[in-house]
Amino acid sequence: MDDERRELRRPARGERRATPLGDRPEQGAHVDPDTPRVIQEWDGCQWTPTGVADDRGAAAAEAGRDANARAERIPLPAFGKLPHMPEPWRPTKRFYRPDTSGQ
């Protein structure tokens, strides 16, 4: 089961992605949209650089088709696998406050 899921996540040969150039390439794609991006292609073992795009829009036009195909290939997690919420705790005996007003 885990092997099948890992294979679904692995990119297909020739698939492309855009990574920001700069000090922090691991940041989200929406951060600094005017930053140049490197276009990388999966050769079966590693991501190799194939070109450079001027900004996020140009990079998305170049690698966007593959990103959408990859997102469709990876299955969403199954919902409903969590246990049901337990019943709230209720005391088994009725609690009465002692009467201290008449003493």
C-alpha positions, 0 to 999 in steps of 0.5 A: 500500500505504501509503495503504491502511494509513493509511486503515485507521488513520484513525478513522471519522466519529463514532468516540469516544475518551477522553483524560485531563484533566491535565498529561500527556494522552499518558500511558497510560489505565491511569495515574491511573484516577480522573482525569477524562477528556474524550470526543472524537469524530472529525468527519472532520478532527479530534477534537472534545470532546463530554463529560467522564467522571468516571473511566476506567471511565465513559469506557470505557463511553462510548467503549469500543465504538469503541476495540474496533472500531478495534483490530479494523480495524487489521491485525497485522504479518505475521510471518515476514518476517525473514531466517533466522538465519545459521549460527554461524561455524565455522573452516575449519581445525582449530586445535591448541594447540602442545605446550609441556609437553615443552620 
